[in-house]
Amino acid sequence: MTKDMNQSITGNVIHASEICGKQLSDFIEYVLDVDPELKSPEAIMVVASILNQLPSAFANNPDMLSDLQKTCKTVKQRRK
């Protein structure tokens, strides 16, 4: 792998990580809106618990799994 390719991959990973971090932060804020009595660390733990439960939630809900598969397909179709 060339240096330019490696830098491109690293840049893409950094960009994706930034997007995920922003979405995670937004979700924590949403949880705090749902229950304003929670403290930030507690909201973070709630979100961590939800993230931990997601695989089984998708496995047990065919509609959610189908939506996930469609999203994956769309992302793959956007590859250059």
DOTORZA-977767 format. One record per residue: residue number from 1; residue in one letter; chain; x, z, y of N, C-alpha, C in turn. Coordinates in Angstrom, 1 decimal, always signed. Example, Ala and Ser with C-alpha at 12.3 -4.5 7.8 and 13.67 -1.06 7.14 Angstrom:
REM residues 2
[1; "a"; "A"; [+13.2; +7.8; -5.7]; [+12.3; +7.8; -4.5]; [+13.2; +7.8; -3.3]]
[2; "s"; "A"; [+12.8; +7.1; -2.2]; [+13.7; +7.1; -1.1]; [+12.9; +7.9; +0.0]]
END
This chain:
REM residues 80
[1; "m"; "A"; [+0.9; +0.0; -1.2]; [+0.0; +0.0; +0.0]; [+0.9; +0.0; +1.2]]
[2; "t"; "A"; [+0.6; -0.8; +2.2]; [+1.4; -0.9; +3.4]; [+1.0; +0.2; +4.3]]
[3; "k"; "A"; [+2.0; +0.4; +5.3]; [+1.8; +1.5; +6.3]; [+0.5; +1.3; +7.1]]
[4; "d"; "A"; [+0.2; +0.0; +7.5]; [-1.0; -0.3; +8.3]; [-2.2; +0.0; +7.5]]
[5; "m"; "A"; [-2.2; -0.4; +6.2]; [-3.4; -0.1; +5.3]; [-3.6; +1.4; +5.2]]
[6; "n"; "A"; [-2.5; +2.1; +5.0]; [-2.6; +3.5; +4.8]; [-3.1; +4.2; +6.1]]
[7; "q"; "A"; [-2.7; +3.7; +7.3]; [-3.2; +4.2; +8.5]; [-4.7; +3.9; +8.7]]
[8; "s"; "A"; [-5.1; +2.7; +8.3]; [-6.5; +2.3; +8.4]; [-7.4; +3.2; +7.6]]
[9; "i"; "A"; [-6.9; +3.4; +6.3]; [-7.7; +4.3; +5.4]; [-7.8; +5.7; +6.0]]
[10; "t"; "A"; [-6.6; +6.2; +6.5]; [-6.6; +7.6; +7.1]; [-7.5; +7.6; +8.3]]
[11; "g"; "A"; [-7.5; +6.6; +9.1]; [-8.4; +6.5; +10.3]; [-9.9; +6.5; +9.9]]
[12; "n"; "A"; [-10.2; +5.8; +8.8]; [-11.6; +5.8; +8.4]; [-12.0; +7.1; +7.8]]
[13; "v"; "A"; [-11.1; +7.8; +7.1]; [-11.4; +9.1; +6.6]; [-11.6; +10.1; +7.7]]
[14; "i"; "A"; [-10.8; +10.0; +8.7]; [-10.9; +10.9; +9.8]; [-12.2; +10.7; +10.6]]
[15; "h"; "A"; [-12.6; +9.4; +10.8]; [-13.8; +9.1; +11.4]; [-15.0; +9.6; +10.6]]
[16; "a"; "A"; [-15.0; +9.4; +9.3]; [-16.1; +9.8; +8.5]; [-16.2; +11.3; +8.5]]
[17; "s"; "A"; [-15.1; +12.0; +8.5]; [-15.1; +13.5; +8.5]; [-15.6; +14.0; +9.8]]
[18; "e"; "A"; [-15.3; +13.3; +10.9]; [-15.9; +13.7; +12.2]; [-17.4; +13.5; +12.2]]
[19; "i"; "A"; [-17.9; +12.4; +11.7]; [-19.3; +12.2; +11.6]; [-20.0; +13.3; +10.8]]
[20; "c"; "A"; [-19.4; +13.6; +9.6]; [-19.9; +14.7; +8.7]; [-19.9; +16.0; +9.4]]
[21; "g"; "A"; [-18.9; +16.3; +10.1]; [-18.8; +17.6; +10.9]; [-19.9; +17.7; +11.9]]
[22; "k"; "A"; [-20.1; +16.6; +12.6]; [-21.2; +16.6; +13.7]; [-22.6; +16.8; +13.0]]
[23; "q"; "A"; [-22.8; +16.1; +11.9]; [-24.1; +16.2; +11.2]; [-24.3; +17.7; +10.7]]
[24; "l"; "A"; [-23.2; +18.2; +10.2]; [-23.3; +19.6; +9.6]; [-23.6; +20.6; +10.8]]
[25; "s"; "A"; [-22.9; +20.4; +11.9]; [-23.1; +21.2; +13.1]; [-24.6; +21.1; +13.5]]
[26; "d"; "A"; [-25.1; +19.9; +13.6]; [-26.5; +19.7; +13.9]; [-27.5; +20.4; +13.0]]
[27; "f"; "A"; [-27.2; +20.3; +11.7]; [-28.0; +21.0; +10.7]; [-28.0; +22.5; +10.9]]
[28; "i"; "A"; [-26.8; +23.1; +11.2]; [-26.7; +24.5; +11.4]; [-27.6; +24.9; +12.6]]
[29; "e"; "A"; [-27.5; +24.0; +13.7]; [-28.3; +24.3; +14.9]; [-29.8; +24.2; +14.5]]
[30; "y"; "A"; [-30.2; +23.3; +13.6]; [-31.6; +23.1; +13.2]; [-32.0; +24.4; +12.5]]
[31; "v"; "A"; [-31.2; +24.9; +11.6]; [-31.5; +26.2; +10.9]; [-31.7; +27.3; +11.9]]
[32; "l"; "A"; [-30.9; +27.3; +12.9]; [-31.0; +28.4; +13.9]; [-32.3; +28.2; +14.7]]
[33; "d"; "A"; [-32.7; +27.0; +14.9]; [-34.0; +26.7; +15.6]; [-35.2; +27.2; +14.7]]
[34; "v"; "A"; [-35.0; +27.0; +13.4]; [-36.1; +27.4; +12.4]; [-36.2; +28.9; +12.4]]
[35; "d"; "A"; [-35.0; +29.6; +12.4]; [-35.0; +31.0; +12.4]; [-34.1; +31.5; +13.5]]
[36; "p"; "A"; [-34.5; +31.7; +14.7]; [-33.7; +32.1; +15.8]; [-33.1; +33.5; +15.6]]
[37; "e"; "A"; [-33.6; +34.3; +14.7]; [-33.1; +35.6; +14.5]; [-31.8; +35.6; +13.7]]
[38; "l"; "A"; [-31.5; +34.5; +13.0]; [-30.2; +34.4; +12.3]; [-29.0; +34.4; +13.3]]
[39; "k"; "A"; [-27.9; +35.0; +12.8]; [-26.7; +34.8; +13.6]; [-26.0; +33.6; +13.0]]
[40; "s"; "A"; [-25.1; +33.0; +13.8]; [-24.4; +31.8; +13.4]; [-23.8; +31.8; +12.0]]
[41; "p"; "A"; [-23.0; +32.9; +11.7]; [-22.4; +32.9; +10.4]; [-23.5; +33.0; +9.3]]
[42; "e"; "A"; [-24.6; +33.6; +9.6]; [-25.7; +33.6; +8.6]; [-26.3; +32.2; +8.4]]
[43; "a"; "A"; [-26.5; +31.5; +9.5]; [-27.0; +30.1; +9.4]; [-26.0; +29.2; +8.6]]
[44; "i"; "A"; [-24.8; +29.4; +8.8]; [-23.8; +28.7; +8.1]; [-23.9; +28.9; +6.6]]
[45; "m"; "A"; [-24.1; +30.2; +6.2]; [-24.3; +30.5; +4.8]; [-25.6; +29.9; +4.2]]
[46; "v"; "A"; [-26.6; +29.9; +5.0]; [-27.9; +29.2; +4.6]; [-27.6; +27.7; +4.3]]
[47; "v"; "A"; [-26.9; +27.1; +5.3]; [-26.6; +25.7; +5.1]; [-25.7; +25.4; +3.9]]
[48; "a"; "A"; [-24.7; +26.3; +3.7]; [-23.9; +26.2; +2.5]; [-24.7; +26.3; +1.2]]
[49; "s"; "A"; [-25.7; +27.2; +1.2]; [-26.6; +27.4; +0.0]; [-27.4; +26.1; -0.2]]
[50; "i"; "A"; [-27.9; +25.5; +0.9]; [-28.7; +24.3; +0.8]; [-27.8; +23.2; +0.2]]
[51; "l"; "A"; [-26.6; +23.0; +0.8]; [-25.7; +22.0; +0.3]; [-25.4; +22.2; -1.2]]
[52; "n"; "A"; [-25.3; +23.4; -1.6]; [-25.0; +23.7; -3.0]; [-26.2; +23.3; -3.9]]
[53; "q"; "A"; [-27.4; +23.4; -3.4]; [-28.6; +23.0; -4.2]; [-28.9; +21.5; -4.1]]
[54; "l"; "A"; [-28.3; +20.8; -3.3]; [-28.7; +19.4; -3.1]; [-28.6; +18.5; -4.4]]
[55; "p"; "A"; [-27.5; +18.6; -5.2]; [-27.4; +17.8; -6.4]; [-28.6; +18.0; -7.3]]
[56; "s"; "A"; [-29.0; +19.3; -7.5]; [-30.2; +19.5; -8.4]; [-31.5; +19.0; -7.7]]
[57; "a"; "A"; [-31.5; +19.2; -6.4]; [-32.7; +18.7; -5.7]; [-32.9; +17.2; -5.8]]
[58; "f"; "A"; [-31.8; +16.4; -5.8]; [-31.9; +15.0; -6.0]; [-32.2; +14.7; -7.4]]
[59; "a"; "A"; [-31.6; +15.4; -8.3]; [-31.8; +15.1; -9.8]; [-33.3; +15.4; -10.2]]
[60; "n"; "A"; [-33.9; +16.3; -9.5]; [-35.3; +16.7; -9.8]; [-36.3; +16.0; -9.0]]
[61; "n"; "A"; [-35.9; +15.1; -8.1]; [-36.9; +14.5; -7.2]; [-36.6; +13.0; -7.2]]
[62; "p"; "A"; [-37.3; +12.2; -8.0]; [-37.1; +10.7; -8.2]; [-37.1; +10.0; -6.8]]
[63; "d"; "A"; [-38.0; +10.4; -5.9]; [-38.0; +9.7; -4.6]; [-36.8; +10.0; -3.8]]
[64; "m"; "A"; [-36.3; +11.2; -3.8]; [-35.1; +11.5; -3.1]; [-33.9; +10.7; -3.7]]
[65; "l"; "A"; [-33.8; +10.7; -5.0]; [-32.8; +10.0; -5.7]; [-32.8; +8.5; -5.4]]
[66; "s"; "A"; [-34.0; +8.0; -5.4]; [-34.1; +6.6; -5.1]; [-33.7; +6.3; -3.6]]
[67; "d"; "A"; [-34.0; +7.1; -2.7]; [-33.6; +7.0; -1.3]; [-32.1; +7.0; -1.2]]
[68; "l"; "A"; [-31.5; +8.0; -2.0]; [-30.0; +8.1; -2.0]; [-29.4; +6.8; -2.5]]
[69; "q"; "A"; [-29.9; +6.3; -3.6]; [-29.4; +5.1; -4.2]; [-29.5; +3.9; -3.2]]
[70; "k"; "A"; [-30.6; +3.8; -2.5]; [-30.8; +2.8; -1.5]; [-29.8; +2.9; -0.4]]
[71; "t"; "A"; [-29.6; +4.1; +0.1]; [-28.6; +4.3; +1.1]; [-27.2; +3.9; +0.6]]
[72; "c"; "A"; [-26.8; +4.3; -0.6]; [-25.5; +3.9; -1.1]; [-25.4; +2.4; -1.2]]
[73; "k"; "A"; [-26.5; +1.7; -1.6]; [-26.5; +0.3; -1.7]; [-26.3; -0.3; -0.3]]
[74; "t"; "A"; [-26.9; +0.2; +0.7]; [-26.8; -0.3; +2.1]; [-25.4; -0.2; +2.6]]
[75; "v"; "A"; [-24.8; +1.0; +2.3]; [-23.4; +1.3; +2.7]; [-22.5; +0.3; +2.1]]
[76; "k"; "A"; [-22.6; +0.0; +0.8]; [-21.8; -0.9; +0.1]; [-21.9; -2.3; +0.6]]
[77; "q"; "A"; [-23.2; -2.7; +1.0]; [-23.4; -4.0; +1.5]; [-22.7; -4.3; +2.8]]
[78; "r"; "A"; [-22.5; -3.2; +3.6]; [-21.8; -3.3; +4.9]; [-20.3; -3.4; +4.8]]
[79; "r"; "A"; [-19.8; -3.3; +3.6]; [-18.3; -3.4; +3.5]; [-17.8; -4.7; +4.0]]
[80; "k"; "A"; [-16.7; -4.7; +4.6]; [-16.1; -6.0; +5.1]; [-15.4; -6.7; +4.0]]
END
